[in-house]
Amino acid sequence: MEKRKGNLRVILGFTIVVGTIIFGGLLSQDMCFAQKVWTMKYDFYNVERCEPAVIDKWALDEVSKRSNGQIKMRYFWMGALHKTGEHWAAVRDGLAEISFINFGYYQSQTPISRGVEWSWKKGASDPDVHMKMMNRLYEEFPEWQKEYEKENIHVLWFTNWGPAFFNFKKPYMSVESIRGLRIRAYGVASDALKAIGAVPMPIAAPEIYTSLERGVVDGLLMVPVGFTLSTHLEAVVPYIVEGGYGVCGPSAVVMNKKLWDSLPSDLKQIFLDVKKELINRKWIEILQEFENSCTDELVKKGAKFSKWDDTEIEKANKMVQPTEVERWIQELEKLGFKDARKFQKRAEELLVQYRPSTFIPPYIYYKQKYGSK
């Protein structure tokens, strides 16, 4: 009997010790996570005061605030950390924790992503609708997710630069008038310009101003009003022309995937909550306020806004579409993406689903406030 009691005491003691070790280990792990601080570098190739940058900064600052000090952000603008074209590898290899991937600069790495880059495509010109479409479409196509995840990259959210404009030294108001002009563009916009008779010039954003000064280019495409103001382009090309091109620079805000996987669930949830707020309302609120303010400042500095007639926009559309989309489908099917046509069909369905847009484009805002000034 005494021997049995002794054995019970041993077993009970052993159980308490093991339980203490396990519980203590879990507790110390939680305490370790609670005490750990993640310092993350946001690596951006362009100016701080431009459309996606102001949106991303609000979102990442909000993540930091809600983390109660566990996440701290450091911001690097204008290629201070890595230059244009280097950010994909930087995030993949952990040299930057978070960055901004503009598909047009990473064409070989993002073939599926480039399926939402469109030029003069009907129904695809509203930036808020386009943003919502991308974020939903990504959730529905695992093949698109693999494009990033296989490269150790996690997508936080998709975004864009708002409406794309022409910038000229004088107003060119028709397709015919820009034939032969050397116009800065990148990504699918280069092919679109070629299709309507212009000469595309693939110049990175930080080199635009000097290229204009040296006469390397006659004008610009794929430039939103925020970037125009921040880089003082109105001093060189004061005519801002709405040519009906559509959305400027569809892009992804991304994080190193190993880092994302290592974050505790509560911190991941903060990112997800901020993303949801962005998509539902904050993204368009920030963009609208920023572009209205930039338009006002550009008018003060002497910029002139104008818009192609609908007949000219329709002419450009017929010269570019549906050839652009069909070319992408054929290229992606050759790469093994069998659902390329389904991808485009679903994208169009989502564009319809998320309309109407609540966004007032800069040209409309300009006309409403300043008339024919």
C-alpha positions in Angstrom: 0.0 0.0 0.0 2.8 2.4 1.0 4.6 1.5 -2.2 1.5 2.3 -4.3 1.2 5.7 -2.6 4.8 6.4 -3.2 4.4 5.6 -6.9 1.4 7.9 -7.1 3.4 10.7 -5.5 6.2 10.2 -8.1 3.7 10.2 -11.0 1.9 13.2 -9.6 5.2 15.1 -9.1 6.3 14.2 -12.5 3.1 15.4 -14.0 3.3 18.7 -12.2 6.9 19.2 -13.3 6.1 18.4 -17.0 3.0 20.5 -16.9 4.9 23.4 -15.5 7.6 23.1 -18.1 5.1 23.0 -21.0 2.9 25.8 -19.6 6.0 27.8 -18.7 7.3 27.3 -22.2 4.1 28.4 -23.8 3.8 31.3 -21.5 7.4 32.4 -22.1 6.8 32.1 -25.8 3.8 34.4 -25.6 5.7 36.7 -23.4 8.5 36.7 -25.9 6.1 37.6 -28.7 4.5 40.3 -26.5 7.9 41.9 -25.8 9.4 41.5 -29.3 9.5 44.6 -31.6 9.6 44.2 -35.4 11.3 47.1 -37.2 10.2 47.1 -40.8 11.7 49.1 -43.7 9.2 50.3 -46.3 11.2 50.6 -49.5 9.7 52.9 -52.2 11.2 53.9 -55.5 9.4 57.2 -55.9 8.6 60.4 -54.1 6.9 60.5 -50.7 4.1 62.9 -51.9 2.5 60.8 -54.6 -0.8 58.9 -54.7 0.1 55.4 -53.5 2.8 56.6 -51.1 0.4 58.7 -49.1 -2.1 55.8 -49.0 0.5 53.3 -47.9 2.0 55.6 -45.3 -1.4 56.0 -43.7 -2.0 52.3 -43.7 1.4 51.3 -42.3 1.4 54.1 -39.7 -2.0 52.7 -38.6 -0.6 49.2 -38.3 2.2 50.6 -36.1 -0.2 52.5 -33.9 -2.5 49.5 -33.4 0.4 47.2 -32.6 1.1 49.2 -29.4 4.7 49.6 -30.3 5.4 46.0 -31.5 5.7 47.1 -35.1 7.8 50.1 -36.1 8.1 51.4 -39.6 11.1 53.1 -41.3 10.4 54.8 -44.6 12.8 55.1 -47.5 11.8 57.2 -50.5 13.1 57.9 -53.9 15.2 54.8 -54.1 17.2 55.6 -51.0 17.4 51.9 -50.1 17.1 50.3 -53.5 16.7 51.6 -57.0 13.9 51.2 -59.5 13.9 47.5 -60.6 15.6 46.2 -57.5 12.7 46.0 -55.1 11.4 42.5 -56.1 14.7 40.9 -55.2 15.1 43.1 -52.1 11.8 41.9 -50.6 12.4 38.3 -51.7 15.8 38.2 -50.1 14.8 40.0 -46.9 16.8 43.2 -47.6 13.6 45.2 -47.3 10.7 44.0 -45.2 8.0 45.8 -47.2 8.0 47.4 -50.7 6.0 48.5 -53.6 5.9 46.5 -56.8 4.7 48.4 -59.9 4.1 45.6 -62.4 5.4 47.6 -65.3 8.9 47.5 -63.9 8.8 43.8 -63.2 7.3 42.4 -66.3 9.1 39.0 -66.3 8.3 38.4 -62.6 4.6 39.4 -62.8 3.1 38.0 -66.0 -0.3 37.2 -64.4 -0.4 40.5 -62.5 0.0 42.3 -65.8 -3.4 41.0 -66.8 -5.0 43.9 -64.9 -2.9 46.5 -66.7 -5.1 47.9 -69.4 -4.9 50.8 -71.9 -8.0 52.6 -73.1 -10.2 49.7 -71.9 -13.9 50.6 -71.5 -15.2 50.2 -67.9 -11.7 50.1 -66.4 -10.9 53.8 -65.8 -12.2 54.2 -62.2 -9.2 53.8 -59.7 -11.3 52.8 -56.7 -13.3 50.1 -58.7 -10.0 48.9 -60.2 -8.4 48.6 -56.8 -11.3 46.6 -55.3 -11.3 44.3 -58.4 -7.6 43.5 -58.0 -7.8 42.6 -54.3 -10.8 40.3 -54.9 -9.5 38.7 -58.0 -6.2 37.8 -56.3 -8.2 35.9 -53.6 -10.0 33.8 -56.3 -7.0 32.7 -58.4 -4.4 30.6 -56.6 -2.1 30.7 -59.7 -1.8 34.5 -59.2 -1.0 34.0 -55.6 1.8 31.5 -56.5 3.4 34.2 -58.7 4.4 36.0 -55.4 4.5 33.2 -52.9 6.9 31.0 -54.8 9.3 34.0 -54.7 9.0 34.3 -50.9 6.8 37.4 -51.3 3.5 38.0 -49.5 1.0 40.5 -50.9 -0.5 42.9 -48.3 -2.8 44.7 -50.7 -3.1 45.8 -54.3 -3.3 49.5 -55.3 -2.8 52.0 -58.1 -1.8 55.6 -58.8 -5.2 57.0 -59.8 -6.0 58.3 -63.3 -3.2 58.4 -65.9 -2.7 61.7 -67.8 -0.6 63.0 -70.7 1.7 65.9 -69.8 2.7 68.2 -72.7 4.3 71.6 -73.4 1.3 72.4 -75.5 -2.1 70.6 -75.6 -2.3 67.8 -78.1 -6.0 67.0 -78.3 -6.3 64.1 -80.7 -4.8 60.7 -81.6 -3.6 62.2 -84.9 -1.8 65.0 -83.1 0.5 62.7 -81.1 1.6 60.5 -84.0 5.4 60.4 -84.0 5.8 62.2 -80.6 8.3 60.6 -78.2 6.2 60.0 -75.1 7.5 58.5 -71.9 5.6 55.4 -70.8 6.3 51.9 -69.4 4.6 48.5 -69.2 1.5 47.9 -71.4 1.3 51.7 -72.0 4.3 51.5 -74.3 2.6 49.0 -76.6 -0.6 51.1 -76.5 1.2 54.2 -77.6 2.9 52.3 -80.4 -0.6 51.1 -81.5 -1.9 54.7 -81.8 1.2 55.9 -83.6 3.4 57.5 -80.9 6.9 56.6 -80.0 7.1 55.1 -76.4 10.2 56.0 -74.4 10.8 53.7 -71.3 12.2 56.1 -68.8 12.1 55.5 -65.1 10.1 58.0 -62.9 13.2 59.5 -61.2 14.6 60.4 -64.6 11.6 62.1 -66.1 12.4 65.7 -65.3 15.9 65.7 -66.7 14.7 63.8 -69.8 12.2 66.6 -70.5 14.9 69.3 -69.9 17.3 67.6 -72.4 14.5 67.1 -75.0 14.8 63.4 -74.9 11.0 63.2 -74.8 8.1 65.4 -76.1 5.6 64.4 -73.4 4.6 62.0 -70.8 1.9 59.3 -70.2 1.2 57.4 -67.0 1.7 60.4 -64.8 -0.8 61.2 -62.0 -1.4 64.7 -60.6 0.4 64.0 -57.3 3.6 63.0 -59.0 3.4 66.0 -61.4 3.1 68.4 -58.4 5.8 66.8 -56.3 8.4 66.7 -59.0 7.4 70.2 -60.4 6.7 68.9 -63.8 4.2 71.6 -64.4 7.1 74.0 -64.9 8.2 72.0 -68.0 5.0 70.4 -69.2 2.1 72.6 -67.9 -0.6 71.0 -70.1 -2.3 68.1 -68.3 -4.4 66.2 -70.8 -7.0 63.6 -69.9 -6.8 61.2 -72.9 -9.0 58.5 -71.5 -6.1 56.1 -70.9 -7.4 54.7 -67.6 -5.8 53.7 -64.4 -2.1 54.5 -63.8 0.3 51.8 -62.6 -1.5 48.9 -61.0 0.8 47.7 -58.2 1.1 45.5 -55.1 2.3 46.4 -51.6 4.3 43.4 -50.5 6.2 41.9 -47.5 8.9 39.3 -47.2 6.9 36.0 -46.9 9.1 34.4 -44.2 8.6 37.5 -42.1 4.9 37.4 -42.6 4.7 33.7 -41.7 6.8 34.4 -38.5 4.4 37.1 -37.2 2.0 36.2 -34.4 -1.6 35.9 -35.4 -2.6 39.1 -33.6 -0.2 41.2 -35.6 -1.2 39.6 -38.9 -4.8 40.5 -38.0 -3.9 44.1 -37.6 -2.6 44.2 -41.2 -5.7 42.4 -42.4 -8.0 44.8 -40.5 -6.2 47.8 -42.0 -6.4 46.3 -45.5 -10.2 45.8 -45.1 -10.6 49.5 -44.1 -8.5 50.6 -47.0 -10.6 48.6 -49.5 -13.9 49.6 -48.0 -13.4 53.3 -47.7 -10.1 54.8 -46.6 -8.2 54.2 -49.9 -10.6 56.3 -51.9 -11.0 58.9 -49.2 -7.2 59.5 -49.1 -6.9 59.5 -52.9 -9.7 61.9 -53.4 -8.5 64.4 -50.8 -4.9 64.2 -52.1 -5.7 64.6 -55.8 -8.1 67.5 -55.1 -5.4 69.2 -53.2 -2.8 68.6 -55.9 -5.1 69.8 -58.6 -5.7 73.1 -56.7 -1.9 73.6 -56.2 -1.2 72.8 -59.9 -3.8 75.4 -61.0 -2.1 78.0 -58.7 1.2 77.1 -60.4 -0.2 77.7 -63.9 -1.1 74.2 -65.0 -3.9 73.8 -67.6 -6.2 70.9 -67.7 -8.1 69.6 -70.8 -9.7 66.4 -72.0 -9.9 64.6 -75.3 -13.3 64.5 -76.9 -15.2 61.2 -76.5 -14.7 60.5 -80.2 -10.9 60.6 -79.8 -11.0 58.4 -76.7 -13.2 55.9 -78.7 -10.7 56.0 -81.6 -7.9 55.1 -79.2 -9.9 52.4 -77.7 -10.6 50.7 -81.0 -6.9 50.9 -82.0 -5.7 49.3 -78.7 -8.6 47.0 -77.6 -9.3 44.1 -77.6 -5.9 43.4 -79.2 -4.1 44.2 -75.9 -6.1 41.8 -73.8 -6.0 39.0 -76.5 -2.3 39.3 -76.7 -2.0 38.9 -72.9 -4.3 35.8 -73.0 -2.2 34.1 -75.7 1.1 34.9 -74.0 -0.1 33.5 -70.7 -1.6 30.4 -72.2 1.8 29.7 -73.8 3.3 30.1 -70.3 0.8 27.5 -69.0 -1.8 29.7 -67.4 -4.8 27.8 -68.8 -7.3 30.1 -67.0 -6.1 33.3 -68.7 -9.4 33.9 -70.5 -11.4 33.1 -67.4 -9.2 35.5 -65.5 -10.1 38.4 -67.8 -13.8 37.5 -67.8 -13.9 37.5 -64.0 -12.0 40.8 -63.9 -14.7 42.4 -66.1 -17.4 40.9 -63.9 -15.8 42.4 -60.8 -15.4 45.8 -62.5 -19.2 45.8 -63.1 -19.9 44.5 -59.5 -17.9 47.3 -57.8 -19.4 50.1 -59.9 -20.5 52.9 -59.6 -17.3 54.7 -58.6 -17.4 57.4 -56.0 -14.3 59.0 -57.3 -14.3 62.5 -58.9 -11.4 62.5 -61.4 -9.0 65.6 -61.4 -10.3 66.9 -64.7 -13.9 66.8 -63.5 -13.0 68.4 -60.2 -11.0 71.1 -62.2 -14.0 71.8 -64.5 -16.5 72.0 -61.6 -14.3 74.3 -59.5 -12.5 76.4 -62.1 -14.6 76.2 -65.3 -12.6 77.2 -68.3 -9.8 78.9 -66.4 
